[in-house]
C-alpha cells in the first residue's frame, strides 16, 4: 500500500492487517459487530456468535449514487468510448464490404485494441460478447478459439462490450446487420428499440423502483407475444464493477428505489434460439427533472449510432422517431470533433434523420 495512504488511514483510526487475519480479529473483537447479512459468509459469522448484529451496509448506496464530478467524468469517458465504438463499427462495415475474412474472436480482439488506444484505459470491463447468427441468441456467450465462427453471409451480429477507465466505466450493446436481414428480424429489432426508447423516456415519481419500470421496456414485445429472459437493467459503477447494486430494472423484487445520481443499463432484447439475437443497450443516469418537482427521469450517457437500416419506421410513433433523431444528433455533435474526415462522413450518414 502507498505509504501516504497507509498514513492517512492510520490518522482515521483504521488499522491495517493481512487479509488472512480476519477470522482471528473477529474472534477477539469486543462488543457487538455489525455486518450486512447479504454479504457475510458463514465462516466469519461463526466467529461472532451472538455478538453479530445484522445491519444493511450503507457502502453500496454510497457507491451507487454518483457525485456530480463522477457523472461529469463519466460523460467525458463516454465520448472516448464512443469514438472507439465508431471506429469498430466502421472497421467491421468496411471489412465486410471489402470481402475480408471476419470472425467473432477477431472482432472481440479489435474492440480491446481500439479502446486501449484511448486515454486512461485500464482494461475491458468484462469479456466482450460477440455473437453472430445463432451465437447471438446465447445471452452470455463467450467467444474463444474453438467457438469463434465466421461472420459472413446473412445474419445479425450482436456485440456487447465495455471499457474500464481510470475515470469511468462503460457497457454498450449494438446489433448489426450482416448481409440482408429478414423483414422479421427488422421488425423484432424495431420492437426492441421501442422498448429501449420507452424506458429512456420514462418520467416517474421519487420512490419508484426498477421493478415498476421494467414493463415499459417489454411492452412492445409483449404486444407481439414476444419476451426476453433477462433483466432490463443493472447498476453500473464508477471506475469499479460494471455490475453494481443495489438498484436494478428487472422482474425480480428488489426493494430499492431509483435515486438521482445512479447509473443503470437499459438493454431490452429478443433471442431466437439457433438463429439470432438482438439487444440494444445504453447507459442511463437517473436525474431530477427541474420542470417536474418530485419526479425523476433518465439522461442517456452512451454515445454510439443505432443501426438505422434495421428499423421499420412504420412501427414507430412520431415521438419515437424524434427520440432517435435527437439521440443521433447528440452522438454526431459530441463525437464528430474527435474523428478524421472519413469517419466523420461515415458517422454523418449513420446519424442522418430517420
C-alpha positions as CSV (number, residue, x, y, z in Angstrom):
1,X,0.0,0.0,0.0
2,X,1.1,3.5,-0.8
3,X,2.8,4.9,2.4
4,X,0.8,8.2,2.2
5,X,-2.5,6.3,2.0
6,X,-1.4,4.0,4.9
7,X,-0.6,7.1,7.0
8,X,-4.0,8.7,6.1
9,X,-5.8,5.6,7.2
10,X,-3.9,5.4,10.5
11,X,-4.9,9.1,11.1
12,X,-8.5,8.0,10.6
13,X,-8.0,5.2,13.2
14,X,-8.2,2.4,10.6
15,X,-5.9,-0.5,11.4
16,X,-4.3,-2.5,8.6
17,X,-3.7,-6.2,8.7
18,X,-3.2,-9.2,6.3
19,X,-6.4,-10.4,4.9
20,X,-5.9,-13.9,6.3
21,X,-6.0,-12.4,9.9
22,X,-9.7,-11.5,9.6
23,X,-11.0,-14.6,11.5
24,X,-8.7,-14.0,14.5
25,X,-9.7,-10.4,14.5
26,X,-13.4,-11.2,14.6
27,X,-12.9,-13.8,17.3
28,X,-11.0,-11.3,19.5
29,X,-13.3,-8.4,18.8
30,X,-15.1,-7.0,21.9
31,X,-18.7,-5.9,21.9
32,X,-21.1,-6.1,19.0
33,X,-20.0,-6.4,15.4
34,X,-22.3,-5.1,12.6
35,X,-22.3,-6.7,9.2
36,X,-24.6,-7.0,6.2
37,X,-26.2,-10.4,6.1
38,X,-26.3,-10.3,2.3
39,X,-22.6,-10.4,2.0
40,X,-21.3,-12.0,5.2
41,X,-20.0,-15.6,4.8
42,X,-20.8,-18.4,7.3
43,X,-17.1,-18.8,8.4
44,X,-16.9,-15.1,9.5
45,X,-20.4,-15.2,11.1
46,X,-19.4,-18.3,13.1
47,X,-16.6,-16.4,14.8
48,X,-19.0,-13.8,16.1
49,X,-21.9,-15.9,17.5
50,X,-24.3,-13.8,19.5
51,X,-22.1,-10.6,19.0
52,X,-23.3,-10.4,15.4
53,X,-25.7,-7.6,14.6
54,X,-27.3,-7.6,11.1
55,X,-27.1,-4.1,9.5
56,X,-27.6,-3.3,5.9
57,X,-24.3,-1.9,4.5
58,X,-24.5,1.8,3.5
59,X,-21.5,1.4,1.3
60,X,-23.5,0.1,-1.7
61,X,-25.7,3.1,-1.8
62,X,-22.8,5.5,-1.3
63,X,-21.2,4.0,-4.4
64,X,-24.4,3.7,-6.4
65,X,-25.3,7.4,-6.1
66,X,-22.7,9.2,-8.1
67,X,-21.4,12.6,-7.3
68,X,-21.7,15.5,-9.8
69,X,-18.0,15.1,-10.5
70,X,-18.3,11.4,-11.2
71,X,-21.2,11.9,-13.6
72,X,-19.3,14.7,-15.4
73,X,-16.3,12.4,-15.7
74,X,-18.5,9.5,-17.0
75,X,-19.8,11.8,-19.7
76,X,-16.3,12.5,-20.9
77,X,-15.4,8.8,-20.8
78,X,-18.5,8.1,-23.0
79,X,-17.0,10.3,-25.7
80,X,-13.8,8.4,-25.7
81,X,-15.6,5.1,-25.6
82,X,-18.0,6.3,-28.3
83,X,-15.1,7.1,-30.6
84,X,-13.7,3.6,-30.2
85,X,-17.1,2.1,-31.0
86,X,-17.5,4.3,-34.1
87,X,-14.0,3.1,-35.3
88,X,-15.1,-0.5,-34.6
89,X,-18.4,-0.3,-36.5
90,X,-16.7,1.4,-39.4
91,X,-14.0,-1.2,-39.5
92,X,-16.5,-4.1,-39.5
93,X,-18.6,-2.5,-42.2
94,X,-15.5,-1.7,-44.4
95,X,-14.0,-5.1,-43.9
96,X,-17.3,-6.9,-44.8
97,X,-17.7,-4.7,-47.9
98,X,-14.1,-5.5,-49.0
99,X,-14.7,-9.2,-48.6
100,X,-12.1,-9.5,-45.8
101,X,-12.4,-12.6,-43.6
102,X,-14.1,-11.7,-40.3
103,X,-14.8,-13.9,-37.3
104,X,-16.1,-13.4,-33.8
105,X,-12.7,-13.6,-32.0
106,X,-11.0,-11.2,-34.3
107,X,-13.8,-8.7,-33.7
108,X,-13.6,-9.2,-29.9
109,X,-9.8,-8.5,-30.0
110,X,-10.3,-5.4,-32.2
111,X,-12.7,-3.9,-29.6
112,X,-9.9,-4.1,-26.9
113,X,-7.3,-2.8,-29.3
114,X,-9.4,0.3,-30.2
115,X,-10.4,1.0,-26.6
116,X,-6.8,0.6,-25.4
117,X,-5.7,3.4,-27.7
118,X,-7.7,5.9,-25.7
119,X,-6.7,7.9,-22.6
120,X,-7.0,6.4,-19.1
121,X,-7.9,2.9,-20.4
122,X,-7.4,0.2,-17.8
123,X,-9.0,-2.8,-19.4
124,X,-12.2,-4.3,-20.6
125,X,-15.0,-4.0,-18.0
126,X,-16.0,-7.6,-18.9
127,X,-15.1,-10.2,-21.6
128,X,-16.8,-9.0,-24.8
129,X,-19.8,-10.9,-26.1
130,X,-19.5,-11.1,-29.9
131,X,-22.1,-13.4,-31.2
132,X,-23.1,-13.9,-34.9
133,X,-26.3,-15.6,-36.0
134,X,-27.1,-18.4,-33.5
135,X,-24.4,-17.4,-31.1
136,X,-26.1,-14.0,-30.7
137,X,-29.1,-15.9,-29.2
138,X,-26.9,-17.1,-26.3
139,X,-27.2,-14.2,-23.8
140,X,-23.9,-14.7,-22.0
141,X,-21.9,-16.2,-24.9
142,X,-18.1,-16.1,-24.6
143,X,-16.1,-16.4,-27.8
144,X,-12.8,-18.4,-27.8
145,X,-10.6,-20.0,-30.4
146,X,-12.8,-23.2,-30.5
147,X,-16.2,-21.5,-30.6
148,X,-15.4,-18.5,-32.9
149,X,-17.4,-18.6,-36.1
150,X,-17.0,-16.7,-39.3
151,X,-19.1,-13.6,-39.8
152,X,-20.3,-14.0,-43.3
153,X,-23.5,-14.3,-45.4
154,X,-26.8,-13.0,-44.0
155,X,-27.2,-12.7,-40.2
156,X,-27.2,-10.5,-37.2
157,X,-24.1,-9.6,-35.2
158,X,-24.5,-8.8,-31.5
159,X,-21.7,-7.0,-29.8
160,X,-21.9,-6.4,-26.0
161,X,-18.7,-4.9,-24.6
162,X,-17.4,-2.3,-22.2
163,X,-14.3,-0.4,-21.1
164,X,-12.9,0.1,-17.7
165,X,-11.2,3.5,-17.5
166,X,-9.4,5.3,-14.6
167,X,-12.2,7.9,-14.8
168,X,-15.3,5.9,-15.6
169,X,-16.9,2.6,-16.7
170,X,-18.8,1.8,-19.9
171,X,-21.2,-1.0,-21.1
172,X,-22.8,-1.0,-24.5
173,X,-24.6,-3.4,-26.9
174,X,-25.2,-2.9,-30.5
175,X,-26.8,-5.3,-33.0
176,X,-25.6,-5.0,-36.7
177,X,-27.0,-6.5,-39.9
178,X,-24.5,-8.5,-41.9
179,X,-25.8,-9.1,-45.5
180,X,-29.5,-8.8,-45.8
181,X,-31.7,-9.0,-42.7
182,X,-35.1,-10.6,-43.0
183,X,-38.3,-8.5,-42.6
184,X,-39.0,-10.4,-39.4
185,X,-35.6,-9.5,-37.9
186,X,-36.1,-5.9,-38.8
187,X,-39.5,-5.9,-37.0
188,X,-38.0,-7.6,-34.0
189,X,-35.1,-5.1,-33.8
190,X,-37.6,-2.2,-34.1
191,X,-39.7,-3.6,-31.2
192,X,-36.5,-3.9,-29.0
193,X,-35.6,-0.3,-29.9
194,X,-39.2,0.8,-29.0
195,X,-38.7,-0.7,-25.6
196,X,-35.3,1.0,-25.1
197,X,-36.8,4.3,-26.1
198,X,-39.8,3.8,-23.7
199,X,-37.6,3.2,-20.8
200,X,-35.2,6.0,-21.7
201,X,-38.1,8.4,-21.9
202,X,-39.7,7.4,-18.7
203,X,-40.8,10.1,-16.1
204,X,-41.5,8.7,-12.7
205,X,-42.1,9.9,-9.1
206,X,-39.4,9.6,-6.4
207,X,-39.7,6.3,-4.6
208,X,-40.2,4.3,-7.8
209,X,-38.3,1.0,-8.1
210,X,-36.8,-0.6,-11.1
211,X,-39.4,-3.4,-11.0
212,X,-42.1,-0.8,-11.6
213,X,-40.3,0.4,-14.8
214,X,-39.3,-2.9,-16.3
215,X,-42.6,-3.4,-18.1
216,X,-42.1,-0.3,-20.2
217,X,-39.2,-1.9,-22.0
218,X,-41.0,-5.2,-22.5
219,X,-44.4,-3.9,-23.6
220,X,-43.7,-3.5,-27.4
221,X,-42.5,-7.1,-27.4
222,X,-45.3,-8.4,-25.2
223,X,-47.9,-6.9,-27.6
224,X,-46.5,-9.3,-30.3
225,X,-46.3,-12.3,-28.0
226,X,-42.5,-11.9,-27.5
227,X,-40.3,-11.5,-24.5
228,X,-36.7,-11.9,-23.2
229,X,-35.4,-13.9,-20.2
230,X,-33.0,-11.5,-18.6
231,X,-33.2,-8.2,-16.6
232,X,-33.6,-5.0,-18.4
233,X,-31.0,-3.0,-16.5
234,X,-28.4,-3.3,-13.8
235,X,-26.4,-0.7,-11.9
236,X,-23.0,0.4,-13.2
237,X,-20.1,1.6,-11.1
238,X,-17.7,4.5,-11.5
239,X,-14.3,3.1,-12.4
240,X,-15.4,0.0,-10.5
241,X,-17.5,-3.1,-11.1
242,X,-19.6,-2.9,-14.3
243,X,-22.5,-4.7,-12.5
244,X,-23.4,-2.8,-9.4
245,X,-26.2,-2.9,-6.9
246,X,-28.4,-2.3,-5.1
247,X,-30.5,-0.8,-8.0
248,X,-31.9,-3.0,-10.7
249,X,-34.5,-2.8,-13.5
250,X,-36.0,-6.3,-13.8
251,X,-38.9,-8.6,-12.9
252,X,-37.1,-9.5,-9.7
253,X,-38.5,-7.9,-6.5
254,X,-35.7,-5.6,-5.4
255,X,-37.0,-3.0,-3.0
256,X,-34.5,-0.3,-3.9
257,X,-35.9,3.0,-5.2
258,X,-34.1,4.7,-8.0
259,X,-32.2,7.8,-6.9
260,X,-30.8,10.7,-8.7
261,X,-27.1,10.0,-9.5
262,X,-27.5,6.3,-10.1
263,X,-26.3,4.8,-13.4
264,X,-28.3,1.9,-14.9
265,X,-28.2,0.0,-18.1
266,X,-31.1,0.0,-20.5
267,X,-30.9,-3.3,-22.5
268,X,-34.0,-4.9,-23.7
269,X,-33.5,-7.8,-26.2
270,X,-35.0,-10.6,-28.2
271,X,-33.5,-14.0,-28.9
272,X,-34.5,-16.7,-31.5
273,X,-32.6,-19.8,-30.4
274,X,-30.2,-21.1,-33.1
275,X,-31.0,-18.2,-35.4
276,X,-30.2,-14.7,-34.0
277,X,-30.1,-12.4,-31.0
278,X,-31.0,-8.7,-30.7
279,X,-30.0,-6.4,-27.9
280,X,-29.7,-2.6,-27.7
281,X,-28.0,-1.2,-24.6
282,X,-27.3,2.3,-23.5
283,X,-26.3,3.5,-20.0
284,X,-28.7,6.0,-18.3
285,X,-28.2,8.4,-15.4
286,X,-31.1,8.9,-13.1
287,X,-31.7,12.7,-12.9
288,X,-34.0,15.1,-11.2
289,X,-36.5,16.8,-13.5
290,X,-36.4,20.6,-12.8
291,X,-39.7,21.2,-14.6
292,X,-41.5,18.5,-12.6
293,X,-40.7,18.7,-8.9
294,X,-40.7,15.3,-7.2
295,X,-40.2,13.4,-10.4
296,X,-37.1,11.7,-12.0
297,X,-36.1,10.8,-15.5
298,X,-33.1,9.4,-17.4
299,X,-30.2,11.0,-19.2
300,X,-28.8,8.8,-21.9
301,X,-25.0,8.6,-21.4
302,X,-23.9,6.2,-24.2
303,X,-22.8,7.7,-27.5
304,X,-22.9,5.4,-30.5
305,X,-25.2,5.2,-33.5
306,X,-28.1,2.7,-33.7
307,X,-28.4,0.7,-36.9
308,X,-30.9,2.7,-39.0
309,X,-31.1,0.0,-41.7
310,X,-32.6,-2.3,-39.1
311,X,-35.5,0.0,-38.3
312,X,-39.1,-0.4,-39.7
313,X,-40.2,3.2,-39.5
314,X,-43.9,2.1,-39.8
315,X,-43.7,0.6,-36.4
316,X,-42.6,3.8,-34.7
317,X,-44.6,6.7,-33.4
318,X,-43.6,10.3,-34.3
319,X,-42.3,10.7,-30.7
320,X,-40.1,7.7,-31.1
321,X,-38.7,9.0,-34.5
322,X,-38.0,12.3,-32.8
323,X,-36.1,10.5,-30.0
324,X,-33.9,8.6,-32.4
325,X,-33.2,11.8,-34.4
326,X,-32.4,13.8,-31.2
327,X,-30.2,11.0,-29.9
328,X,-28.2,10.7,-33.2
329,X,-27.8,14.5,-33.3
330,X,-26.3,14.3,-29.8
331,X,-24.0,11.5,-30.9
332,X,-22.9,13.5,-34.0
333,X,-22.3,16.7,-32.1
334,X,-20.2,15.1,-29.4
335,X,-18.2,12.6,-31.4
336,X,-17.6,14.2,-34.7
337,X,-15.0,16.7,-33.5
338,X,-12.8,13.7,-32.4
339,X,-12.9,11.9,-35.8
340,X,-10.9,12.2,-39.0
341,X,-12.7,13.1,-42.3
342,X,-13.5,9.6,-43.4
343,X,-15.0,8.7,-40.0
344,X,-16.9,12.0,-39.9
345,X,-18.5,11.2,-43.2
346,X,-19.4,7.7,-42.1
347,X,-20.9,9.0,-38.8
348,X,-22.8,11.7,-40.6
349,X,-24.5,9.1,-42.7
350,X,-25.2,6.8,-39.7
351,X,-26.8,9.6,-37.7
352,X,-28.9,11.1,-40.5
353,X,-32.5,11.8,-39.8
354,X,-34.8,8.8,-40.0
